[in-house]
Amino acid sequence: MEAQTVDDNLLRNCTAMVLSAEFERSPKELERYNATALLAILGETLRAAGLTMSKRTMAKDRLHDCVYPMPEPSHNISTWHKLVWSTVFSAMLIVAIAGNSIVIWIVTAHRRMRTVTNCYMVSLSISDLLMASLNCVPNLIYMLNSDWAFGLELCMASNFIAYCTVATSVFTLVAITLNRYMAIVHPLRHRRSRTRTRTVLVFTWLISVFLAMPCILYSDIKTKRYMNGELRRVCYILWPDGRYPNSKTEYIYNILFLCVTYIIPLAVMAVCYTIMGRELWGGKAIGQMTQRHMESIKSKRKVVRMFAVVVTIFLICWLPYHSYFVYAYHNKDIVVKAYVQDLFLSFYWLAMSNSMVNPIIYYWMNPRFRAYFKLIICYCGGLRNSDKESIDLNVIRMNGESHYYLTRSKSGPVSLAVQHLRRQPDTRVLCLPRDYNEVVRYPRAATRDDQTETEPINRISRLQRLRKTRNLTTKTLI
């Protein structure tokens, strides 16, 4: 039908172009055939080559785009739109890349931070860092310019990382949830092991890689030609039965991916957090507990509350993005609407912003991470390199409550103090210059002012006064 509605010479030239480009047929050999003969040759060549459906679809699309060039580039964005979106995405990417890099540094560079839970948090940060750097950055440039300028390899990597990191993030959240569930609901059967944790993390990454493999197998780049002669490259996933939004295979894959990495995991986590909430907040009153049990319950509540927030934010960030693709398959006209570019960029930004939210949550709800984040601020504030190795996180204990202090033994006073519950002897680290660093054991009768004094000048005089008025045991830190 198309041969009857287009110029015969154009059809002949386009068919010859497809044969020479896709099947390396000589242009001189094809000059003696008319359009009808060339179409017959193309059909016979496609059947004889035994190509996959995706390759046949690609050849047909190439012929169609040549015969029916697009009148103008679709979804062009104005300059001020590009400026706004570039600013919004750049701010998000800076926070995501910097925040997740700091989280990875905190856990890997400090032995006391290498807990089982923090290992899971490192896995989350790695997946978020990969998503922000290798998927969000090139895709933002691609969507703003409507042209993929990064080659086939990065096209494959970008599509693969998008699916792989999302799956890894949600599977890691499930692993964290189950770990907390066993520790709180079934503490006697809970066995914490770094080896087991590493095994679980490797398993989650392997499953994620398996789920994302079709993105490597079917990713491709297509060049679109417009009537004004402009050429633009498109990075997309070409499924055996076509491409989005007409591919039923892609729709089935996306629905399965949605169930495996969104609906089912979130349902499991919702049930687990509900049971943990009843266990931690619905049990006996705190007044009926021992001091040690009360501290343990409070500590577990903080951890559960933090990861419940992480899961809730994940649900909110990704729901519009998943919903858009399901809706677009059933309402294909939306992809050609004038507003679809801004709409999709909004959903895409919200989904990608999940990569920057987790470090903010750790800073907000975890005292240890907050202390180390502030330590980074101290580094950026001009701390000398020679002093960096002498800074450490010290634990103090005051009337049943622990505090964390970042100290610098070479040159001066404490930089930070953070509260945290932990069972420790009743000791306090006084962060003074090197000659005055001491551990002081306070009696139970010490006043609150004595226990919370942090002014470096007053600390020395107070220490001297306490030595005269109380029988304290001190020892000098080396």
C-alpha positions in Angstrom: 0.0 0.0 0.0 2.8 2.4 0.8 4.2 1.8 -2.7 1.1 3.3 -4.2 1.0 6.4 -2.1 4.6 7.7 -2.3 6.9 8.7 -5.1 8.2 5.7 -6.9 11.7 7.1 -7.1 11.8 7.9 -3.4 10.6 4.4 -2.5 13.2 2.9 -4.8 16.0 5.0 -3.2 14.9 4.2 0.3 14.7 0.5 -0.3 18.1 0.5 -1.9 19.4 2.4 1.1 18.1 -0.3 3.5 19.5 -3.1 1.4 22.9 -1.5 1.2 23.1 -0.4 4.9 21.6 -3.5 6.5 22.7 -6.2 4.2 25.7 -4.8 2.5 24.3 -4.9 -1.0 26.2 -3.0 -3.6 24.4 0.3 -4.7 25.5 -0.2 -8.3 23.9 -3.7 -8.3 20.6 -2.2 -7.2 20.4 0.7 -9.7 18.8 -1.4 -12.4 15.8 -2.3 -10.3 12.6 -0.3 -9.9 10.8 0.2 -6.6 8.6 -2.9 -6.9 11.5 -5.1 -7.6 13.5 -3.7 -4.8 10.7 -4.3 -2.3 10.5 -7.9 -3.5 14.3 -8.2 -3.1 14.1 -6.7 0.4 11.3 -9.1 1.5 13.1 -12.1 0.1 16.4 -11.0 1.8 14.6 -10.7 5.1 13.2 -14.2 4.9 16.4 -15.7 3.6 18.6 -14.1 6.3 16.7 -15.8 9.1 16.8 -12.6 11.2 15.1 -12.2 14.5 11.9 -10.3 14.7 13.6 -7.3 16.2 16.0 -7.0 13.3 13.2 -7.3 10.8 11.3 -4.6 12.7 14.4 -2.4 12.6 14.7 -2.8 8.8 11.0 -2.0 8.4 11.3 1.1 10.7 14.3 2.3 8.7 12.4 2.0 5.5 9.3 3.7 6.9 11.3 6.7 8.3 13.0 7.1 5.0 9.8 7.1 3.0 7.8 9.1 5.6 10.3 11.5 7.2 9.0 13.3 10.3 8.0 16.9 9.6 10.0 18.3 12.6 11.7 17.1 15.7 9.1 16.2 18.3 9.1 17.2 21.9 11.6 20.1 21.5 12.1 22.0 24.7 12.5 25.8 24.9 15.7 27.3 26.2 14.2 28.4 29.5 12.7 24.9 30.0 16.2 23.5 29.5 17.6 25.9 32.0 15.0 25.1 34.6 15.3 21.3 34.2 19.1 21.4 34.1 19.2 23.4 37.4 16.7 21.0 39.1 18.5 17.9 37.9 22.0 19.2 38.6 21.1 20.0 42.2 19.6 16.6 42.7 22.7 14.9 41.1 25.2 16.8 43.2 23.4 15.8 46.4 22.9 12.2 45.3 26.5 11.7 44.1 28.1 13.5 47.0 25.8 12.0 49.7 26.1 8.4 48.6 29.9 8.7 48.2 30.1 10.0 51.7 28.0 7.1 53.0 30.2 4.6 51.3 33.3 6.3 52.7 31.9 6.4 56.2 31.3 2.7 56.3 34.4 1.5 54.4 36.9 3.8 56.0 35.9 3.3 59.7 36.0 -0.1 61.2 33.4 0.6 63.9 30.9 1.5 61.3 31.1 -1.8 59.5 28.0 -3.3 61.0 25.6 -5.7 59.3 23.0 -3.0 58.8 25.5 -0.5 57.5 26.7 -3.1 54.9 23.2 -3.1 53.5 23.2 0.7 53.5 26.5 0.6 51.4 24.8 -1.6 48.9 21.9 0.9 48.6 24.4 3.7 48.2 26.3 2.0 45.5 23.1 1.3 43.5 22.0 4.9 44.0 25.4 6.2 42.9 25.4 4.1 39.8 21.8 5.2 39.0 22.7 8.9 39.4 26.0 8.9 37.5 25.5 6.4 34.7 21.8 6.6 34.0 20.5 10.0 35.1 23.2 12.2 33.7 23.2 10.8 30.1 19.4 10.5 30.0 18.9 14.1 31.1 21.2 15.3 28.3 19.3 13.0 25.9 15.9 14.2 26.9 16.8 17.8 26.8 18.4 17.6 23.3 16.3 14.7 21.9 19.5 13.2 20.6 21.6 10.4 21.9 25.3 11.3 21.5 26.9 8.6 23.7 27.1 5.6 21.4 25.6 2.1 21.6 27.8 0.9 24.5 26.6 3.6 26.9 23.0 3.2 25.6 23.2 -0.5 26.7 24.8 0.4 30.0 22.3 3.1 30.8 19.3 0.9 30.2 20.9 -2.0 32.0 21.8 0.1 35.1 18.4 1.7 35.2 16.7 -1.7 35.7 19.5 -3.4 37.7 19.9 -0.7 40.3 16.2 -0.3 40.9 16.0 -4.1 41.5 19.1 -4.1 43.7 17.7 -1.2 45.8 14.3 -2.8 46.5 15.9 -6.3 47.2 18.3 -4.7 49.6 15.5 -3.0 51.4 13.7 -6.3 51.7 16.9 -7.9 53.1 17.2 -5.1 55.6 13.5 -5.5 56.6 13.8 -9.3 57.0 17.0 -8.8 59.0 15.3 -6.3 61.4 12.2 -8.6 61.5 14.2 -11.6 62.7 16.2 -9.5 65.2 13.0 -8.0 66.8 10.3 -10.7 66.4 12.5 -13.8 66.6 15.6 -12.7 68.4 16.6 -16.2 69.5 16.7 -17.5 65.9 18.5 -14.4 64.6 22.1 -15.0 63.7 24.1 -12.0 62.6 27.1 -12.7 60.4 29.1 -10.6 58.0 29.6 -13.7 55.8 25.9 -14.2 55.6 25.3 -10.6 54.9 27.8 -10.6 52.0 26.2 -13.7 50.6 22.7 -12.0 50.7 24.1 -8.9 49.0 25.8 -10.9 46.2 22.6 -12.9 45.7 20.6 -9.7 45.4 23.0 -8.2 42.8 23.0 -11.4 40.8 19.2 -11.6 40.7 19.1 -7.9 39.6 21.6 -8.5 36.8 19.5 -11.4 35.6 16.4 -9.3 35.5 18.1 -6.5 33.7 19.8 -8.7 31.0 17.1 -8.0 28.3 18.2 -4.4 28.4 21.7 -5.4 27.1 20.3 -7.9 24.6 17.8 -5.5 23.0 19.1 -2.0 23.4 19.8 -0.3 20.2 20.3 3.2 18.6 18.1 4.4 15.7 18.7 7.4 13.6 15.6 9.5 12.7 15.5 11.7 9.6 13.4 14.8 9.4 12.1 16.7 6.3 14.5 19.6 7.1 17.4 17.1 6.7 18.1 16.9 10.4 19.2 13.6 11.9 18.7 12.6 15.5 19.7 9.4 17.3 17.4 7.6 19.6 18.5 5.1 22.3 15.7 2.6 23.0 15.0 -1.1 23.7 13.9 -2.9 20.5 11.9 -5.9 21.6 11.3 -8.9 19.2 7.8 -7.6 18.4 8.6 -3.9 18.1 9.3 -1.0 20.5 7.5 1.0 23.1 4.6 1.6 23.3 3.5 -0.9 20.7 5.5 -3.9 22.0 3.4 -6.4 23.9 6.6 -8.2 25.0 7.9 -5.0 26.6 4.6 -4.5 28.4 4.6 -8.0 29.8 8.3 -7.5 30.9 7.5 -4.2 32.6 4.5 -5.6 34.4 6.5 -8.6 35.7 9.3 -6.2 36.7 6.8 -4.0 38.4 5.4 -6.9 40.4 8.8 -8.4 41.3 10.6 -5.2 42.2 7.7 -3.0 43.5 4.3 -4.5 44.4 5.4 -7.8 46.0 8.4 -6.4 47.9 6.5 -3.5 49.3 3.7 -5.7 50.4 6.2 -8.0 52.2 7.9 -5.0 53.8 4.5 -3.5 54.9 3.6 -6.7 56.7 7.0 -7.0 58.4 7.0 -3.4 59.6 3.5 -3.7 60.9 4.5 -6.7 63.0 7.6 -5.0 64.1 5.6 -1.9 65.1 3.3 -4.0 67.2 6.3 -5.7 68.9 8.1 -2.5 69.7 5.3 0.0 70.4 2.5 -2.4 71.5 4.3 -4.3 74.2 4.5 -3.7 77.9 5.1 -0.1 79.1 8.7 1.2 79.4 8.3 1.6 83.2 8.0 -2.2 83.5 11.3 -2.9 81.7 14.8 -3.0 83.0 17.2 -0.2 82.1 19.1 -2.4 79.6 15.9 -3.7 78.0 14.5 -0.1 77.7 17.7 1.0 75.9 17.5 -1.9 73.5 13.9 -1.2 72.6 14.6 2.5 72.0 17.6 1.7 69.8 15.6 -0.8 67.8 12.8 1.7 67.4 15.2 4.3 65.9 16.5 1.8 63.4 13.0 0.5 62.4 11.7 4.1 62.1 14.6 5.1 59.9 14.2 2.2 57.4 10.4 2.6 57.5 10.9 6.2 56.2 13.4 4.9 53.6 10.8 2.4 52.3 8.0 4.9 52.3 10.0 7.4 50.3 11.0 4.7 47.8 7.3 3.9 47.3 6.3 7.5 46.8 9.2 8.3 44.4 8.7 5.4 42.0 4.9 5.1 41.9 4.2 7.9 39.3 7.1 6.6 37.1 5.8 3.1 37.0 2.2 4.3 36.6 3.1 6.4 33.6 4.4 3.5 31.5 1.4 1.3 32.3 -0.9 4.1 31.4 1.0 4.9 28.2 0.7 1.4 26.9 -3.1 1.5 27.1 -3.3 5.1 26.0 -0.7 5.5 23.2 -1.8 8.9 22.2 -0.2 10.4 25.3 3.3 10.0 23.9 2.7 12.6 21.2 1.1 15.2 23.4 2.9 18.5 23.7 3.0 18.3 27.5 4.4 14.8 27.7 8.0 15.8 27.8 7.6 18.0 31.0 5.3 15.4 32.5 7.8 12.6 32.0 10.7 14.7 33.2 8.7 15.4 36.4 8.1 11.7 37.0 11.7 10.8 36.1 13.1 13.5 38.4 10.9 12.2 41.3 12.1 8.6 40.7 15.8 9.7 40.4 15.5 11.9 43.5 15.2 8.7 45.6 19.0 8.4 45.0 19.6 11.6 46.9 17.0 11.1 49.7 18.6 8.1 51.5 21.8 10.0 52.6 19.6 12.8 53.9 17.6 10.3 55.9 20.7 8.8 57.4 21.9 12.2 58.4 18.6 13.1 59.9 17.9 9.9 61.8 21.3 8.2 62.5 23.5 10.0 65.1 26.7 8.2 64.0 26.2 9.1 60.3 25.4 12.6 61.3 28.7 12.9 63.2 30.7 11.7 60.2 28.8 13.9 57.8 29.7 16.8 60.0 33.3 15.6 60.0 33.3 16.0 56.2 32.1 19.6 56.8 35.1 20.1 59.1 37.4 18.7 56.3 35.9 21.1 53.8 36.3 23.9 56.3 40.0 23.8 56.2 41.2 21.1 58.5 44.8 20.3 57.9 45.7 17.0 56.3 48.1 16.2 59.1 45.2 16.3 61.6 42.8 14.0 59.7 44.2 10.7 61.0 44.0 11.9 64.6 40.2 12.5 64.5 38.1 9.7 65.8 34.6 9.0 67.1 34.7 8.6 70.9 32.0 7.1 73.1 31.1 8.6 76.4 28.6 7.4 79.0 26.6 9.7 81.3 23.7 8.5 83.5 22.6 5.6 81.3 23.0 7.6 78.0 25.8 7.4 75.6 27.2 10.3 73.5 29.5 10.3 70.5 32.3 12.9 70.3 34.5 13.6 67.3 37.9 14.5 68.8 41.1 15.9 67.4 44.0 15.1 69.8 46.7 17.1 68.0 45.2 20.5 68.0 42.4 21.5 70.1 38.9 20.9 71.3 36.1 18.6 70.3 34.5 19.4 67.0 31.1 17.6 67.4 28.9 15.8 69.9 26.0 13.4 69.1 23.7 11.5 71.4 23.2 7.8 70.9 22.0 5.0 73.2 24.5 2.3 73.9 25.6 0.2 76.8 29.0 1.5 78.0 30.8 2.0 81.3 30.1 5.4 82.8 33.1 7.2 81.3 33.5 10.5 79.4 36.1 11.5 76.9 37.2 15.1 77.5 38.4 16.3 74.1 41.1 18.7 75.1 44.5 19.6 73.6 46.9 16.6 73.6 48.3 17.4 77.1 44.8 17.4 78.7 43.0 14.5 77.0 41.8 12.3 79.8 39.1 9.8 80.6 37.2 10.9 83.7 35.0 8.5 85.6 32.1 10.4 87.1 30.2 9.3 90.2 26.4 8.8 89.9 25.9 12.0 91.9 27.5 14.2 89.3 25.4 17.2 88.3 24.0 17.6 84.8 26.1 20.7 84.3 29.2 18.7 85.1 28.2 16.0 82.6 27.3 18.3 79.6 30.0 20.9 79.8 31.6 21.2 76.4 33.3 24.6 76.4 37.1 23.9 76.0 38.3 26.7 78.3 35.8 26.0 81.1 36.5 22.3 80.8 40.1 22.6 82.0 39.1 24.7 85.1 36.2 22.4 85.8 38.5 19.3 85.6 40.8 21.0 88.1 37.9 21.8 90.4 36.5 18.3 90.2 39.9 16.9 91.2 39.9 18.9 94.3 36.3 18.3 95.4 35.7 14.7 94.4 37.5 11.4 94.5 37.8 10.7 90.8 39.9 8.1 89.0 41.7 9.5 85.9 44.1 8.1 83.4 45.8 9.9 80.5 45.1 8.9 77.0 48.1 8.2 74.8 
